[in-house]
């Protein structure tokens, strides 16, 4: 079996993705970051370029290629410094689409996946609430059975892609007395009456990636909106989280590579005390430390990608990948910015965006603290 990244086909796909991003994203990204959102039409552009939901089966509008190809898209977005957009695409292609592929029935797949692959529909997933983040059992949103469907009420926050979402996978309680066994997932068409989008939240980083509040007021859902089985929502969330956490780790590794490349280039040009910055021992040692940190995490994440592709990645190992890679990303971003000196603290230099975009990686998808608890339980047990 080929190792991740060494096939000619995958390298060609990566080159294609880079060229597309250089043409369609790079010239405009700084303005989009200032605007706080990418243009809606970009989703159709990415879909036309074959960069959305690529590992979805061809019969449902995807390219039917291996998981590694989907990782390449977000890796290159992150490496090129488009952190906010990388998160948007990850949620759409590597979270929402797999939920539908793995849990949906044929009718649900046929209806939603082709629209997502083309960019006609933007996907979001709504788990987090104002009072329920990592503790999903504390959610208060409810879906009450009513006739031949459900009535959904509640609110969600920190929802990536919320501003443009045409489809939101919503976690809600169908049996409040059953704890984790009382949570179900629903495919919510955002054109339904009672759905509304709140403000696009202002964040310290990932500005181009919209993050929204969503509201559901007596949204009447058909029975066909239920994703999978009623009461199995929490189990489904746990089942799908390894891919999400692994891809966040892959984004962290790729973003660190991008930050290092910027810094190595800068160190070759900047003159300090009559020498190039790269000739100073402190610079050489810091680059050596960060390059090593990066390569160790790259190797681990690549192994996890190979494990996931053959169905062998467990939740604890995926948590290790996210925890280690995102902590490394932040260390590297900070170390690289330091080598830029005062210039690194100005928005004129892309390294500043790499620094602020990195910080949320240790929070969403499960914070580093939650990752450590998941890992500890796998090693030490719950007691």
DRENTOR-37607 format. One line per 10 residues: number of its first residue (from 1); their letters; for each residue z, x, y of C-alpha. Coordinates in Angstrom, 1 decimal. Layout:
N
NUM) A) Z,X,Y  ...
This chain:
383
1) XXXXXXXXXX) 0.0,0.0,0.0  -0.9,1.3,3.4  1.9,2.1,5.8  2.2,0.2,9.0  -0.1,1.5,11.7  -2.4,3.8,9.7  -5.3,1.5,8.8  -8.6,1.8,10.7  -8.7,-1.9,11.2  -5.3,-2.1,12.9
11) XXXXXXXXXX) -6.2,0.9,15.1  -9.4,-0.8,16.2  -7.4,-4.0,16.9  -4.9,-2.0,19.0  -7.8,-0.4,21.0  -9.3,-3.8,21.6  -5.9,-5.2,22.8  -5.5,-2.3,25.2  -8.9,-2.8,26.7  -8.4,-6.5,27.1
21) XXXXXXXXXX) -5.0,-5.9,28.8  -6.4,-3.2,31.1  -9.1,-5.7,32.2  -7.2,-9.0,32.3  -3.6,-8.0,33.1  -3.1,-4.6,34.6  -4.9,-5.2,37.9  -2.8,-8.3,38.6  0.5,-7.8,36.9  2.4,-6.5,40.0
31) XXXXXXXXXX) 1.4,-9.6,41.9  2.5,-11.8,39.0  5.8,-10.1,38.9  6.2,-10.8,42.6  5.2,-14.4,42.1  7.7,-14.8,39.3  5.2,-16.2,36.8  1.8,-15.5,35.3  -1.1,-17.9,36.0  -1.5,-20.7,33.5
41) XXXXXXXXXX) -5.1,-19.7,32.8  -4.0,-16.3,31.4  -2.9,-18.1,28.3  -6.4,-19.3,27.7  -7.7,-15.8,28.5  -5.4,-14.3,25.8  -6.4,-16.9,23.4  -10.1,-16.3,24.0  -9.5,-12.6,23.4  -7.9,-13.3,20.0
51) XXXXXXXXXX) -4.4,-12.1,21.0  -2.4,-15.3,20.4  -0.9,-16.4,17.0  -3.2,-13.8,15.2  -1.4,-14.0,11.9  -1.7,-17.8,11.7  -4.0,-18.9,8.9  -7.7,-19.3,9.8  -7.7,-22.9,8.8  -5.1,-23.5,11.6
61) XXXXXXXXXX) -7.0,-21.6,14.3  -5.5,-18.1,13.8  -7.2,-15.0,12.6  -5.4,-14.9,9.3  -4.5,-11.2,9.7  -1.2,-9.5,8.6  2.0,-9.7,10.6  1.4,-6.2,11.9  -1.4,-7.3,14.1  0.8,-9.8,15.9
71) XXXXXXXXXX) 3.3,-6.9,16.5  0.6,-4.8,18.0  -0.1,-7.3,20.8  3.5,-7.3,22.0  3.9,-3.6,21.5  1.0,-2.9,23.8  2.2,-5.3,26.4  5.6,-3.6,26.4  4.2,-0.1,26.3  1.9,-0.8,29.3
81) XXXXXXXXXX) 4.9,-2.1,31.3  4.3,-5.8,31.1  7.8,-6.7,29.7  8.0,-10.2,31.0  4.6,-11.1,29.5  5.6,-9.4,26.2  8.5,-11.8,26.0  6.4,-14.8,26.8  3.8,-13.9,24.1  6.5,-13.0,21.5
91) XXXXXXXXXX) 8.2,-16.5,21.9  4.8,-18.2,21.6  3.2,-16.2,18.8  6.2,-14.7,16.9  8.8,-17.5,17.1  7.2,-20.9,17.7  4.1,-20.4,15.7  5.9,-19.1,12.6  8.4,-22.0,12.7  5.5,-24.4,12.5
101) XXXXXXXXXX) 3.6,-22.3,9.9  6.7,-22.0,7.6  8.4,-25.4,8.2  5.8,-27.8,9.4  3.7,-30.2,7.3  -0.1,-30.0,7.2  -0.5,-32.6,9.9  1.9,-30.7,12.3  0.1,-27.4,11.6  -3.3,-29.0,12.1
111) XXXXXXXXXX) -2.3,-30.6,15.4  -0.3,-27.8,17.1  -1.4,-24.3,15.8  -5.1,-24.4,16.8  -4.0,-25.4,20.4  -1.5,-22.5,20.5  -4.0,-20.0,19.1  -6.5,-20.9,21.9  -3.9,-21.0,24.6  -4.5,-24.7,25.3
121) XXXXXXXXXX) -0.8,-25.3,24.5  2.0,-22.9,25.4  5.0,-22.9,23.0  8.7,-22.6,23.7  11.9,-22.9,21.7  15.0,-24.6,23.1  18.3,-23.6,21.5  20.5,-22.3,24.3  22.5,-24.7,26.4  24.7,-24.2,29.4
131) XXXXXXXXXX) 27.7,-24.2,27.1  26.1,-22.9,23.9  24.4,-19.6,23.6  25.0,-17.4,20.6  27.4,-20.1,19.2  24.7,-22.6,18.3  27.1,-25.0,16.6  28.6,-25.8,20.1  25.3,-27.4,21.3  25.6,-30.9,22.6
141) XXXXXXXXXX) 22.0,-32.1,22.7  21.6,-35.1,20.4  18.8,-36.9,18.6  19.9,-40.3,17.5  17.9,-42.1,14.8  16.5,-45.3,16.3  14.0,-47.5,14.4  11.1,-45.3,13.2  12.1,-42.3,15.3  14.7,-40.6,17.4
151) XXXXXXXXXX) 16.1,-40.7,20.9  16.6,-37.2,22.3  19.1,-36.5,25.1  20.5,-33.2,26.4  19.6,-30.1,28.4  18.7,-26.5,27.6  18.7,-23.4,29.7  17.2,-19.8,29.6  14.1,-21.2,28.0  11.2,-18.7,28.0
161) XXXXXXXXXX) 7.8,-20.4,28.7  9.5,-23.5,29.9  7.4,-23.9,33.0  4.1,-24.1,31.1  5.2,-25.3,27.7  3.2,-28.1,26.1  5.3,-27.9,23.0  9.0,-27.2,22.7  10.9,-26.8,19.4  14.2,-28.4,20.3
171) XXXXXXXXXX) 17.4,-27.9,18.3  19.6,-31.0,18.5  22.5,-32.6,16.6  21.5,-35.5,14.4  25.0,-35.7,12.9  27.7,-34.5,15.4  30.4,-34.7,12.7  28.6,-32.4,10.3  28.9,-29.1,12.2  26.1,-26.7,11.4
181) XXXXXXXXXX) 24.7,-29.1,8.8  24.2,-31.7,11.5  21.5,-29.8,13.5  17.8,-30.7,13.2  14.7,-29.3,14.8  12.1,-31.4,16.6  8.5,-30.7,17.9  8.7,-32.2,21.4  5.4,-32.9,23.2  6.3,-32.2,26.8
191) XXXXXXXXXX) 4.0,-35.0,28.0  6.5,-37.6,26.6  8.4,-39.7,29.1  12.0,-38.5,29.8  11.1,-34.8,29.5  11.4,-32.7,32.7  11.4,-29.1,33.7  14.0,-27.7,36.0  13.8,-24.6,38.2  12.3,-21.3,37.1
201) XXXXXXXXXX) 15.4,-19.2,37.0  15.5,-16.0,39.2  16.4,-13.0,37.1  17.1,-9.3,37.8  14.1,-8.3,35.6  11.2,-9.6,33.6  10.2,-11.5,36.7  6.7,-12.6,35.5  8.2,-14.1,32.4  9.3,-17.7,33.4
211) XXXXXXXXXX) 12.7,-18.8,32.2  13.6,-22.4,32.8  16.0,-25.3,32.5  14.8,-28.2,30.4  16.0,-31.8,30.5  15.7,-34.6,27.9  16.6,-38.1,29.0  16.1,-40.8,26.4  13.0,-39.0,25.1  11.7,-41.2,22.3
221) XXXXXXXXXX) 10.4,-39.1,19.4  8.3,-40.4,16.5  9.6,-39.6,13.0  6.7,-37.2,12.7  8.3,-34.9,15.4  11.0,-33.8,12.9  10.3,-30.3,11.8  11.3,-29.7,8.2  14.3,-31.8,6.9  16.9,-33.5,8.9
231) XXXXXXXXXX) 20.2,-31.5,9.0  18.6,-28.2,8.0  18.0,-27.0,11.5  20.8,-24.3,11.5  19.6,-23.0,8.2  16.0,-22.8,9.5  17.2,-21.0,12.6  19.0,-18.4,10.5  15.9,-18.1,8.2  13.5,-17.4,11.1
241) XXXXXXXXXX) 15.7,-15.2,13.2  14.9,-11.9,11.4  11.3,-11.9,12.6  12.4,-12.7,16.2  14.9,-9.9,16.2  12.6,-7.4,14.5  9.8,-8.1,17.1  12.4,-7.7,19.9  13.2,-4.3,18.4  9.5,-3.4,18.2
251) XXXXXXXXXX) 9.1,-4.3,21.9  12.1,-2.1,22.7  10.5,0.9,20.9  7.1,0.4,22.5  8.7,0.0,26.0  10.6,3.2,25.5  7.3,4.9,24.6  5.8,3.7,27.8  8.7,4.9,29.9  8.6,8.3,28.3
261) XXXXXXXXXX) 4.9,8.6,28.9  5.3,7.8,32.6  8.2,10.3,32.8  6.4,13.1,31.0  3.4,12.7,33.3  5.6,12.7,36.4  7.5,15.8,35.2  4.1,17.6,34.9  3.2,16.8,38.6  6.5,16.9,40.5
271) XXXXXXXXXX) 7.5,20.2,42.0  11.2,21.0,42.5  12.8,24.3,43.5  9.3,25.9,43.3  8.8,24.8,39.7  7.3,21.9,38.0  10.0,19.4,37.0  9.1,19.9,33.4  10.0,23.6,33.6  13.6,22.9,34.5
281) XXXXXXXXXX) 16.0,23.1,31.5  17.7,19.8,32.3  14.4,18.0,32.2  13.3,19.7,29.0  16.6,18.8,27.3  16.7,15.2,28.4  13.1,14.6,27.3  13.9,16.3,24.0  16.9,14.0,23.5  15.0,10.8,24.5
291) XXXXXXXXXX) 11.9,11.6,22.4  14.1,12.2,19.4  16.0,8.9,20.1  12.7,7.1,20.3  11.2,8.6,17.2  14.2,7.8,15.0  14.1,4.1,16.1  10.3,4.0,15.8  10.6,5.1,12.2  13.3,2.6,11.4
301) XXXXXXXXXX) 11.5,-0.3,13.1  8.2,0.6,11.3  10.1,0.5,8.0  11.5,-2.9,8.8  8.0,-4.2,9.7  6.8,-3.0,6.3  9.8,-4.7,4.6  9.2,-8.0,6.5  5.5,-7.9,5.5  6.5,-7.8,1.8
311) XXXXXXXXXX) 9.3,-10.4,2.2  12.1,-7.9,1.8  13.7,-7.8,5.3  17.3,-9.2,5.3  19.1,-10.6,8.3  21.5,-7.7,8.6  18.7,-5.1,8.6  16.8,-7.0,11.2  19.9,-7.1,13.3  20.2,-3.4,13.0
321) XXXXXXXXXX) 16.6,-3.0,14.2  17.2,-5.1,17.2  20.6,-3.6,18.0  19.5,0.0,17.6  16.1,-0.2,19.3  17.2,-2.2,22.3  20.2,0.0,23.0  17.8,3.0,22.7  15.4,1.3,25.1  18.0,1.0,27.7
331) XXXXXXXXXX) 19.2,4.6,27.3  15.7,5.9,27.6  14.8,3.7,30.6  17.9,4.9,32.4  17.3,8.5,31.5  13.7,8.4,32.6  14.6,6.7,35.9  17.1,9.5,36.5  14.4,12.1,36.2  12.3,10.3,38.8
341) XXXXXXXXXX) 15.2,10.7,41.3  15.0,8.5,44.4  11.5,7.5,43.7  12.6,5.9,40.5  14.8,3.5,42.4  11.8,2.2,44.4  9.6,-0.6,43.1  6.6,1.5,44.0  7.1,3.4,40.7  6.7,1.4,37.5
351) XXXXXXXXXX) 9.6,3.2,35.9  11.9,0.9,38.0  10.4,-2.1,36.3  10.9,-0.5,32.9  14.6,-0.1,33.8  15.2,-3.7,34.9  13.1,-5.3,32.2  15.0,-3.5,29.5  18.4,-4.9,30.2  17.9,-8.4,28.8
361) XXXXXXXXXX) 16.7,-7.0,25.5  20.3,-6.4,24.5  21.1,-10.1,25.3  18.4,-12.6,24.1  17.7,-13.2,20.5  21.4,-12.5,19.9  23.4,-10.0,21.9  24.2,-6.5,20.7  27.8,-7.7,20.1  26.5,-10.5,17.9
371) XXXXXXXXXX) 24.2,-8.1,16.1  27.2,-5.8,15.3  29.1,-8.7,13.9  26.2,-9.7,11.6  25.9,-6.1,10.5  29.6,-5.8,9.9  29.8,-9.0,7.8  27.0,-7.6,5.6  29.0,-4.4,5.0  32.6,-5.6,5.1
381) XXX) 32.4,-9.3,4.4  33.8,-12.1,6.6  37.5,-11.6,5.9
